[in-house]
Amino acid sequence: MLQFLLMCLAWFLLMLGFVFLFSPIPMGIVFIALGLSLLVYASEAITERVVNFRRQHHKLNAQLIWLEAKLNNRVRFVGSAMSKTRPFGPDEMGL
């Protein structure tokens, strides 16, 4: 039941983020990041899809690793969800 509620909230935040993405107030990206983090936290299938996507797109993966380091202590929930989708360890990426 909790997983279902998290998934509903995540999809709601994603939709809200896409609506606010095109508004004059730049809050859409925040809602999108929170929604994606909740999806990764609540669903193993989505986590695997994100891992595969990051594995195929090395430049994006490198940028997300940099962003994980920046968010480490500031927004732990988003940072931990991003690190959960990391396809390689830091040693294998050459970092």
Residue frames as a rotation matrix with the C-alpha (Angstrom) as fourth column:
MET 1
0.569 0.823 0.000 0.00
0.823 -0.569 0.000 0.00
0.000 0.000 -1.000 0.00
LEU 2
0.452 -0.485 -0.748 2.84
0.139 -0.790 0.597 2.39
-0.881 -0.374 -0.290 0.85
GLN 3
-0.627 -0.710 0.320 4.59
0.393 0.066 0.917 1.62
-0.672 0.701 0.238 -2.43
PHE 4
-0.109 0.687 0.718 1.38
0.984 -0.029 0.177 2.38
0.142 0.726 -0.673 -4.34
LEU 5
0.805 0.413 -0.427 1.01
0.512 -0.846 0.148 5.73
-0.300 -0.338 -0.892 -2.57
LEU 6
0.013 -0.890 -0.455 4.64
0.085 -0.453 0.888 6.60
-0.996 -0.051 0.070 -3.29
MET 7
-0.648 -0.218 0.730 4.18
0.694 0.227 0.684 5.74
-0.315 0.949 0.004 -6.96
CYS 8
0.356 0.861 0.365 1.04
0.921 -0.389 0.018 7.89
0.158 0.329 -0.931 -7.18
LEU 9
0.731 -0.152 -0.666 2.80
0.223 -0.868 0.443 10.79
-0.645 -0.472 -0.600 -5.49
ALA 10
-0.347 -0.937 0.042 5.83
0.278 -0.061 0.959 10.38
-0.895 0.345 0.282 -7.76
TRP 11
-0.446 0.238 0.863 3.74
0.894 0.084 0.439 10.46
0.032 0.968 -0.250 -10.93
PHE 12
0.694 0.713 -0.104 1.78
0.720 -0.691 0.070 13.45
-0.022 -0.123 -0.992 -9.60
LEU 13
0.404 -0.633 -0.661 5.03
0.108 -0.684 0.721 15.32
-0.908 -0.363 -0.208 -8.92
LEU 14
-0.608 -0.620 0.496 6.30
0.536 0.140 0.832 14.48
-0.586 0.772 0.247 -12.40
MET 15
0.006 0.696 0.718 3.13
0.966 -0.190 0.176 15.80
0.259 0.692 -0.673 -14.03
LEU 16
0.839 0.276 -0.469 3.23
0.448 -0.839 0.308 18.89
-0.309 -0.469 -0.827 -11.87
GLY 17
-0.021 -0.953 -0.301 6.88
0.244 -0.297 0.923 19.37
-0.970 -0.053 0.239 -12.79
PHE 18
-0.591 -0.169 0.789 6.13
0.790 0.078 0.609 19.22
-0.165 0.982 0.088 -16.50
VAL 19
0.514 0.808 0.288 3.34
0.823 -0.559 0.101 21.77
0.243 0.185 -0.952 -16.08
PHE 20
0.837 -0.209 -0.505 5.60
0.146 -0.805 0.576 24.15
-0.527 -0.556 -0.643 -14.14
LEU 21
-0.128 -0.929 0.348 8.48
0.714 0.157 0.682 23.55
-0.688 0.336 0.643 -16.53
PHE 22
-0.399 0.053 0.915 6.76
0.838 -0.385 0.388 25.78
0.373 0.921 0.109 -19.08
SER 23
0.745 0.651 -0.146 5.64
0.648 -0.653 0.393 28.43
0.161 -0.387 -0.908 -16.60
PRO 24
0.508 -0.563 0.652 7.49
-0.173 -0.808 -0.563 31.66
0.844 0.173 -0.508 -15.81
ILE 25
0.492 -0.332 0.805 8.39
-0.861 -0.048 0.507 30.29
-0.130 -0.942 -0.309 -12.37
PRO 26
0.012 -0.576 -0.817 11.24
-0.678 0.596 -0.431 27.77
0.735 0.559 -0.383 -12.78
MET 27
-0.130 0.007 0.991 10.02
-0.920 0.372 -0.123 25.24
-0.370 -0.928 -0.042 -10.20
GLY 28
0.723 0.528 -0.446 9.36
-0.677 0.671 -0.302 22.43
0.140 0.520 0.843 -12.67
ILE 29
0.057 -0.798 -0.600 12.81
-0.383 0.538 -0.751 20.89
0.922 0.273 -0.275 -12.45
VAL 30
-0.674 -0.248 0.696 12.50
-0.731 0.091 -0.676 20.58
0.104 -0.965 -0.243 -8.67
PHE 31
0.243 0.861 0.447 9.22
-0.816 0.431 -0.385 18.67
-0.524 -0.271 0.808 -8.96
ILE 32
0.696 -0.058 -0.716 10.66
-0.528 0.635 -0.565 16.48
0.487 0.771 0.411 -11.72
ALA 33
-0.385 -0.915 -0.122 13.73
-0.505 0.319 -0.802 15.64
0.773 -0.247 -0.585 -9.61
LEU 34
-0.546 0.251 0.799 11.59
-0.778 0.200 -0.595 14.79
-0.309 -0.947 0.086 -6.59
GLY 35
0.555 0.830 -0.061 9.19
-0.773 0.487 -0.406 12.71
-0.307 0.272 0.912 -8.69
LEU 36
0.442 -0.469 -0.765 11.99
-0.465 0.609 -0.642 10.74
0.767 0.639 0.051 -10.32
SER 37
-0.637 -0.697 0.329 13.65
-0.620 0.209 -0.756 10.18
0.459 -0.686 -0.565 -6.96
LEU 38
-0.161 0.677 0.719 10.42
-0.816 0.319 -0.483 8.78
-0.556 -0.664 0.500 -5.56
LEU 39
0.749 0.426 -0.507 9.99
-0.654 0.596 -0.466 6.54
0.104 0.681 0.725 -8.60
VAL 40
-0.043 -0.858 -0.512 13.50
-0.449 0.475 -0.757 5.16
0.892 0.198 -0.406 -8.20
TYR 41
-0.708 -0.213 0.674 12.92
-0.704 0.132 -0.698 4.64
0.060 -0.968 -0.243 -4.49
ALA 42
-0.020 0.858 0.513 9.57
-0.766 0.317 -0.559 2.87
-0.643 -0.404 0.651 -4.97
SER 43
0.890 0.455 -0.031 10.14
-0.340 0.616 -0.710 0.75
-0.304 0.643 0.703 -8.09
GLU 44
0.033 -0.885 0.464 12.92
0.001 0.464 0.886 -1.70
-0.999 -0.029 0.016 -8.90
ALA 45
0.313 0.144 0.939 11.79
0.876 0.338 -0.344 -1.83
-0.367 0.930 -0.021 -12.55
ILE 46
0.965 0.043 0.258 12.26
0.147 -0.907 -0.395 1.92
0.217 0.419 -0.882 -12.97
THR 47
0.557 -0.828 0.063 15.59
-0.454 -0.240 0.858 1.73
-0.695 -0.507 -0.510 -11.16
GLU 48
0.001 -0.547 0.837 16.79
0.492 0.729 0.476 -0.87
-0.871 0.412 0.270 -13.67
ARG 49
0.618 0.283 0.733 15.62
0.785 -0.262 -0.561 1.27
0.033 0.923 -0.384 -16.59
VAL 50
0.955 -0.298 0.009 17.48
-0.297 -0.949 0.109 4.29
-0.024 -0.107 -0.994 -15.27
VAL 51
0.261 -0.895 0.361 20.62
-0.198 0.316 0.928 2.17
-0.945 -0.313 -0.095 -14.70
ASN 52
0.111 -0.180 0.977 20.45
0.824 0.566 0.010 0.89
-0.555 0.805 0.211 -18.28
PHE 53
0.876 0.238 0.420 19.91
0.439 -0.755 -0.487 4.42
0.201 0.611 -0.766 -19.61
ARG 54
0.770 -0.637 -0.014 22.90
-0.525 -0.647 0.553 5.72
-0.362 -0.419 -0.833 -17.64
ARG 55
0.147 -0.719 0.679 24.99
0.199 0.694 0.692 2.77
-0.969 0.033 0.245 -18.84
GLN 56
0.297 0.048 0.954 24.27
0.934 0.193 -0.300 3.69
-0.198 0.980 0.013 -22.47
HIS 57
0.703 0.018 0.711 24.84
0.288 -0.921 -0.262 7.45
0.650 0.389 -0.653 -22.07
HIS 58
0.104 -0.793 -0.600 28.30
0.958 0.241 -0.153 7.95
0.266 -0.559 0.785 -20.58
LYS 59
-0.682 -0.359 0.637 28.35
0.269 -0.933 -0.239 11.76
0.680 0.008 0.733 -20.74
LEU 60
0.219 0.849 0.481 25.03
-0.415 -0.365 0.833 12.01
0.883 -0.382 0.272 -18.93
ASN 61
0.708 -0.003 -0.707 26.25
0.508 0.698 0.506 9.48
0.491 -0.716 0.495 -16.39
ALA 62
-0.369 -0.916 -0.155 29.39
0.832 -0.252 -0.494 11.55
0.413 -0.311 0.856 -15.71
GLN 63
-0.547 0.238 0.803 27.27
-0.216 -0.966 0.139 14.68
0.809 -0.098 0.580 -15.19
LEU 64
0.577 0.817 -0.013 24.94
-0.247 0.189 0.950 12.83
0.778 -0.545 0.311 -12.83
ILE 65
0.335 -0.557 -0.760 27.90
0.850 0.527 -0.011 11.55
0.407 -0.643 0.649 -10.81
TRP 66
-0.729 -0.577 0.368 29.13
0.407 -0.798 -0.443 15.14
0.550 -0.173 0.817 -10.51
LEU 67
-0.146 0.782 0.606 25.63
-0.481 -0.592 0.647 16.20
0.865 -0.197 0.462 -9.43
GLU 68
0.633 0.319 -0.705 25.51
0.353 0.692 0.630 13.38
0.689 -0.648 0.325 -6.84
ALA 69
-0.280 -0.836 -0.471 28.69
0.891 -0.044 -0.452 14.75
0.357 -0.547 0.757 -5.29
LYS 70
-0.778 0.021 0.628 27.20
-0.064 -0.997 -0.046 18.25
0.625 -0.076 0.777 -5.14
LEU 71
0.140 0.955 0.262 23.94
-0.575 -0.137 0.807 17.03
0.806 -0.263 0.529 -3.59
ASN 72
-0.435 -0.401 -0.806 25.62
0.193 0.833 -0.518 14.67
0.879 -0.381 -0.285 -1.15
ASN 73
-0.759 0.092 -0.645 24.63
0.650 0.043 -0.759 16.42
-0.042 -0.995 -0.092 2.09
ARG 74
-0.913 0.394 -0.107 22.23
-0.393 -0.919 -0.030 19.05
-0.110 0.014 0.994 0.82
VAL 75
0.168 0.969 -0.181 19.40
-0.986 0.163 -0.043 16.94
-0.012 0.186 0.983 -0.58
ARG 76
-0.613 -0.556 0.561 20.11
-0.622 0.778 0.091 13.44
-0.487 -0.293 -0.823 0.67
PHE 77
0.172 0.766 0.620 16.94
-0.064 0.637 -0.768 11.87
-0.983 0.093 0.159 -0.68
VAL 78
0.901 0.144 -0.409 17.63
-0.389 -0.145 -0.910 12.92
-0.190 0.979 -0.075 -4.27
GLY 79
0.050 -0.979 -0.198 21.34
-0.992 -0.025 -0.128 12.15
0.120 0.203 -0.972 -3.98
SER 80
-0.500 -0.219 0.838 20.77
-0.481 0.875 -0.058 8.67
-0.720 -0.432 -0.543 -2.59
ALA 81
0.562 0.737 0.376 18.20
-0.007 0.459 -0.888 7.88
-0.827 0.497 0.263 -5.29
MET 82
0.750 -0.348 -0.563 20.67
-0.657 -0.287 -0.697 8.99
0.081 0.893 -0.444 -7.96
SER 83
-0.319 -0.933 0.165 23.49
-0.945 0.327 0.021 6.92
-0.073 -0.149 -0.986 -6.49
LYS 84
-0.047 0.408 0.912 21.15
-0.270 0.874 -0.404 3.91
-0.962 -0.265 0.069 -6.45
THR 85
0.889 0.439 0.132 20.93
0.029 0.233 -0.972 4.16
-0.457 0.868 0.194 -10.24
ARG 86
0.253 -0.873 -0.416 24.67
-0.898 -0.372 0.235 4.42
-0.360 0.314 -0.878 -10.81
PRO 87
0.909 0.168 -0.380 25.69
-0.342 0.824 -0.453 1.66
0.237 0.541 0.807 -13.24
PHE 88
0.269 -0.902 -0.337 29.37
0.382 0.421 -0.822 1.62
0.884 0.092 0.458 -12.25
GLY 89
0.608 -0.223 -0.762 31.38
0.745 -0.174 0.645 2.20
-0.276 -0.959 0.060 -9.11
PRO 90
0.883 -0.281 -0.376 33.54
-0.295 -0.955 0.020 5.34
-0.364 0.093 -0.927 -8.95
ASP 91
-0.037 -0.968 0.247 36.69
-0.261 0.248 0.933 3.26
-0.965 -0.030 -0.262 -9.52
GLU 92
-0.149 0.054 0.987 35.35
0.761 0.644 0.080 1.84
-0.631 0.763 -0.137 -12.77
MET 93
0.816 0.504 0.282 34.42
0.571 -0.629 -0.527 5.31
-0.089 0.591 -0.802 -14.07
GLY 94
-0.043 -0.929 0.367 37.90
0.835 -0.235 -0.497 6.66
0.548 0.285 0.786 -13.54
LEU 95
0.546 0.290 0.786 36.85
-0.114 -0.904 0.413 9.13
0.830 -0.315 -0.460 -10.85
